[in-house]
């Protein structure tokens, strides 16, 4: 009876809870749970600042335009060096993007060595090519759908509509809007009753430009995996200082944080949660361990060696891989199933003869086909 009373109280006062949590004004403090998503659709984050995605043709780039975009280079010879390198790349017909954004240009100017800048231009070239390739594939698929579109007009040769998807069918098409709405219900429920998990964004000053871009991609994968899970976490992105590059790029991916039911705050997790209930994953490295030690927070590591036979590579895992492991473990309680997320390139491979001759422990490993 006690659990039912608490549940009833939370549903009744969910409007007040969301007012305190997301810093928005909702007139009615008793909101029907199925209308939560509709309420947040008309709310926006006060911290959201759109970035300038203006493109420049890299062939038209000169020192005057470069110093105008990046004023810090006005009294620096680095601008001349960068322009010379770009001219060299174009003349030698090496890999370079045809168009470049302001953010990408700033990232290019922040790189120290010539090799790093040439590698970054090559990376932007590949990224641009992938976008063009994806656009062409979408266009081809659209043409194929148009050609395959059935003739639904009755005629002598077609007396009835054929049965099948896109034709006469009892199956309804589930649109993307409906799926997104369904996922938001789960996230809204998680903010009220779900387990909390914190992602610390204070490591931005310790990362290179490449590591920052990779971190933003991993954060996006975390949000995607969480919203599609049947029992998602309540995500808290703490120490999200607005000047950090990771935070800016993540806000571009997730512009309306309140509507997405995640907490993106500049506060420390120690200001939100009691220290006694916090713990840190030791896989974050020595910097993460030292920070946890200075803040007197308990730290634990995943039991990887107990369940996985590692190969010759390192035991390092990305943030999204660790998150997915914890997500699966929370839902299933099975470490073996959770560790299936680990990339196969990191797992040891055994021959069939080795398995037959040796007493192989009950761990995750791969079998060589040959």
C-alpha positions in Angstrom: 0.0 0.0 0.0 2.9 2.3 0.8 4.4 1.9 -2.7 1.0 2.7 -4.3 0.7 5.8 -2.2 4.2 7.1 -3.3 3.4 6.3 -6.9 0.1 8.2 -6.7 1.8 11.2 -5.1 4.5 11.4 -7.9 1.9 11.2 -10.7 -0.3 13.8 -9.0 2.6 16.3 -8.5 4.6 15.5 -11.6 3.9 19.1 -12.9 5.6 20.5 -9.8 8.5 18.0 -10.1 9.1 19.0 -13.7 8.9 22.7 -12.9 11.7 22.3 -10.4 13.7 19.9 -12.6 13.6 21.7 -16.0 13.1 25.3 -14.8 9.9 25.9 -16.8 6.4 27.1 -15.9 3.5 24.7 -16.1 0.2 26.2 -14.9 -1.5 22.9 -13.9 0.5 20.9 -11.4 -1.6 17.8 -12.0 -0.7 16.7 -15.5 -2.0 13.5 -17.0 1.0 11.3 -17.7 0.0 10.8 -21.4 0.1 14.5 -22.0 3.6 15.2 -20.6 5.2 15.0 -24.1 2.7 17.5 -25.5 3.4 19.9 -22.6 7.2 19.9 -23.3 6.7 20.3 -27.0 6.0 24.0 -26.5 8.9 24.5 -24.1 12.5 25.4 -25.0 15.8 25.5 -23.2 17.0 28.9 -22.1 20.7 27.8 -22.5 20.3 26.9 -26.2 22.3 29.0 -28.6 22.3 28.0 -32.2 25.7 27.8 -33.9 26.6 29.3 -37.3 26.6 26.5 -39.9 27.6 28.8 -42.7 29.7 27.1 -45.4 32.7 28.6 -47.2 34.3 27.3 -50.4 37.8 26.3 -49.4 39.2 27.3 -52.8 38.1 30.9 -52.1 39.8 31.0 -48.6 42.5 33.7 -48.2 44.3 35.3 -45.3 41.9 38.2 -45.0 38.8 36.0 -44.8 40.6 33.6 -42.4 41.5 36.4 -39.9 37.9 37.8 -40.2 36.5 34.4 -39.1 39.2 33.7 -36.5 40.2 37.2 -35.1 42.9 35.7 -32.9 45.0 35.0 -36.0 45.1 38.6 -37.1 48.6 39.3 -35.5 49.9 35.8 -36.0 51.8 34.3 -39.0 49.9 31.1 -38.5 47.1 32.4 -40.8 49.6 32.7 -43.7 50.9 29.2 -43.0 47.5 27.7 -43.0 46.5 29.4 -46.3 49.8 28.3 -47.9 49.1 24.7 -46.8 45.6 24.8 -48.2 47.0 26.1 -51.5 49.5 23.3 -51.5 46.8 20.7 -50.9 44.7 22.1 -53.8 47.7 22.3 -56.2 48.8 18.8 -55.5 45.2 17.6 -55.7 45.2 15.9 -52.3 42.2 15.1 -50.2 40.4 18.3 -49.1 36.7 19.2 -48.7 35.1 21.6 -51.2 33.2 23.3 -48.4 34.1 24.0 -44.8 32.1 25.5 -41.9 33.2 28.2 -39.4 33.4 25.6 -36.6 35.6 23.3 -38.7 37.8 26.2 -39.8 38.3 27.2 -36.1 39.2 23.6 -35.3 41.7 23.6 -38.2 43.3 26.7 -36.8 43.6 25.3 -33.3 45.8 22.4 -34.6 49.4 22.8 -33.9 51.4 20.9 -36.5 51.2 20.7 -40.3 50.6 16.9 -40.2 47.6 17.3 -37.9 46.0 20.0 -40.2 46.5 17.8 -43.4 45.0 14.8 -41.6 42.0 17.0 -40.5 41.5 18.2 -44.1 41.5 14.5 -45.2 39.0 13.7 -42.5 36.7 16.5 -43.6 37.1 15.2 -47.2 35.9 11.7 -46.2 33.0 13.2 -44.2 31.9 15.3 -47.1 32.0 12.3 -49.5 29.9 10.2 -47.1 27.3 12.9 -47.0 27.2 13.1 -50.8 27.0 9.3 -51.0 24.2 9.1 -48.5 22.2 11.8 -50.4 22.6 9.9 -53.7 21.5 6.6 -52.0 18.4 8.3 -50.6 17.6 9.7 -54.1 18.0 6.3 -55.7 15.7 4.6 -53.1 13.1 7.3 -53.6 13.2 6.6 -57.4 12.8 2.9 -56.7 9.8 3.5 -54.4 8.2 5.7 -57.1 8.7 3.0 -59.7 7.4 0.2 -57.4 4.3 2.3 -56.4 1.3 0.1 -57.2 -1.4 1.3 -59.5 -4.4 1.5 -57.2 -6.9 2.6 -59.9 -9.6 0.0 -60.7 -9.6 -1.2 -64.2 -10.5 -4.3 -66.3 -7.0 -5.7 -65.9 -6.8 -4.7 -62.2 -10.3 -5.5 -60.7 -9.1 -5.3 -57.1 -6.3 -3.8 -55.1 -3.5 -6.3 -54.4 -2.9 -7.3 -50.8 0.5 -6.3 -49.3 2.4 -3.5 -47.7 1.7 -0.2 -49.4 -1.4 -1.8 -51.0 -4.4 -3.3 -49.4 -3.3 -4.4 -45.9 -4.5 -4.6 -42.3 -1.1 -3.5 -41.1 -0.8 0.2 -40.3 2.3 2.2 -41.0 4.0 3.3 -37.8 5.5 6.7 -38.5 8.6 8.2 -37.0 6.6 10.8 -35.1 4.6 8.1 -33.3 7.8 6.2 -32.4 9.5 9.3 -31.1 6.4 10.1 -29.0 6.6 6.5 -27.6 10.2 6.9 -26.7 9.6 10.2 -25.0 7.0 8.5 -22.7 9.6 6.1 -21.5 12.1 8.9 -20.9 9.5 10.9 -19.0 8.8 7.9 -16.8 12.5 7.5 -16.2 12.9 11.1 -15.0 10.2 10.4 -12.3 11.0 6.8 -11.3 14.1 5.6 -13.2 17.6 5.1 -11.9 19.9 8.1 -12.3 23.2 8.0 -14.2 25.6 10.9 -14.6 28.0 11.8 -17.4 30.7 14.2 -16.3 31.6 16.7 -19.1 34.4 18.4 -17.2 37.1 16.7 -19.1 36.9 19.0 -22.1 40.1 20.9 -21.3 42.1 17.6 -21.2 41.0 16.4 -24.7 42.3 17.2 -28.2 39.9 18.3 -31.0 39.7 14.8 -32.4 38.9 13.4 -28.9 36.2 16.0 -28.4 34.5 15.1 -31.7 34.6 11.4 -30.8 33.2 12.2 -27.3 30.2 14.0 -28.8 29.5 11.1 -31.1 29.6 8.8 -28.1 27.3 11.0 -26.1 24.8 11.0 -29.1 25.0 7.1 -29.2 24.3 7.0 -25.4 21.2 9.2 -25.8 20.0 7.1 -28.7 20.6 3.7 -27.0 18.9 5.0 -23.8 15.7 6.3 -25.4 15.2 3.1 -27.3 15.6 0.8 -24.3 12.6 -0.6 -22.5 13.8 0.6 -19.1 16.0 3.7 -19.8 18.1 5.6 -17.3 17.5 9.2 -16.2 20.4 10.9 -17.9 22.2 13.8 -16.2 25.0 15.6 -18.1 26.8 17.5 -15.3 29.6 20.1 -15.4 28.3 21.1 -18.9 30.0 24.5 -19.1 28.6 26.4 -22.1 32.1 27.4 -23.3 33.2 23.8 -23.7 33.4 22.5 -27.3 31.9 19.2 -26.4 28.9 20.9 -24.8 28.4 23.2 -27.9 28.5 20.3 -30.3 26.2 18.2 -28.1 23.7 21.1 -28.0 23.7 21.1 -31.8 22.7 17.4 -31.7 20.2 17.9 -28.9 19.1 21.5 -29.1 16.0 21.1 -26.9 17.3 19.3 -23.8 14.1 19.8 -21.8 11.9 18.3 -24.6 14.3 15.4 -24.8 13.9 14.7 -21.1 17.6 14.9 -20.2 19.3 17.1 -17.6 22.0 19.3 -19.1 23.4 21.5 -16.3 26.6 23.4 -15.4 26.2 22.2 -11.8 28.4 19.5 -10.4 26.9 16.1 -9.6 27.8 16.7 -6.0 25.4 19.6 -5.9 22.6 17.4 -7.1 23.2 14.0 -5.5 24.5 13.0 -2.1 28.1 12.0 -2.1 27.4 8.7 -0.3 25.2 7.5 -3.2 27.6 8.3 -6.0 30.3 6.0 -7.5 32.6 6.3 -10.4 33.6 3.7 -13.0 37.3 3.2 -12.9 37.6 2.6 -16.6 37.6 6.4 -17.1 41.4 6.3 -16.6 43.8 7.8 -14.1 42.4 11.4 -14.4 38.9 10.1 -13.6 40.3 8.0 -10.7 42.2 10.9 -9.2 39.2 13.2 -9.4 37.0 10.6 -7.7 39.7 10.2 -5.0 40.0 13.9 -4.4 36.1 14.2 -4.1 36.0 11.1 -1.8 33.7 9.2 -4.1 33.7 5.4 -4.2 35.0 3.9 -7.5 34.4 0.4 -8.9 35.5 -1.3 -12.1 33.5 -3.7 -14.3 34.4 -7.5 -13.9 35.8 -7.8 -17.4 38.5 -10.3 -16.6 36.0 -12.6 -14.9 33.9 -13.0 -18.0 35.9 -12.0 -21.1 39.1 -13.6 -22.6 40.9 -10.6 -23.9 43.0 -10.5 -27.0 46.3 -8.7 -27.7 44.7 -5.2 -27.7 44.0 -2.9 -24.9 41.1 -3.3 -22.4 39.9 0.3 -23.0 36.2 0.8 -23.8 34.4 3.9 -25.1 31.9 5.7 -22.9 28.9 4.5 -24.9 30.1 0.9 -24.7 30.4 1.1 -20.9 26.9 2.7 -20.8 25.4 0.0 -23.0 27.0 -2.7 -20.7 25.3 -1.1 -17.6 22.0 -0.7 -19.5 21.9 -4.4 -20.5 23.1 -5.5 -17.0 20.3 -3.4 -15.4 17.7 -5.1 -17.6 18.9 -8.7 -17.6 21.2 -9.1 -14.6 23.5 -11.2 -16.8 27.1 -10.0 -17.1 27.8 -12.3 -20.1 25.0 -10.9 -22.1 26.1 -7.4 -21.2 29.7 -7.9 -22.3 28.5 -9.0 -25.7 28.7 -5.2 -26.5 32.5 -5.4 -26.5 33.9 -5.2 -30.0 35.0 -8.6 -31.3 38.5 -7.2 -32.3 39.3 -7.0 -28.5 38.2 -10.6 -27.7 40.7 -13.5 -27.9 40.3 -16.0 -30.7 40.8 -19.8 -30.1 41.2 -22.7 -32.5 38.9 -25.7 -32.2 42.0 -27.8 -31.3 42.9 -25.5 -28.4 39.3 -25.7 -27.1 39.4 -29.5 -27.2 42.8 -29.9 -25.6 42.8 -27.2 -23.0 40.4 -26.6 -20.2 38.9 -23.4 -21.5 37.3 -21.3 -18.7 33.6 -20.3 -18.9 34.3 -16.9 -20.5 33.5 -15.0 -23.7 35.8 -15.9 -26.6 35.7 -16.3 -30.4 36.3 -19.5 -32.4 38.4 -19.4 -35.5 36.4 -20.6 -38.5 39.5 -22.1 -40.3 
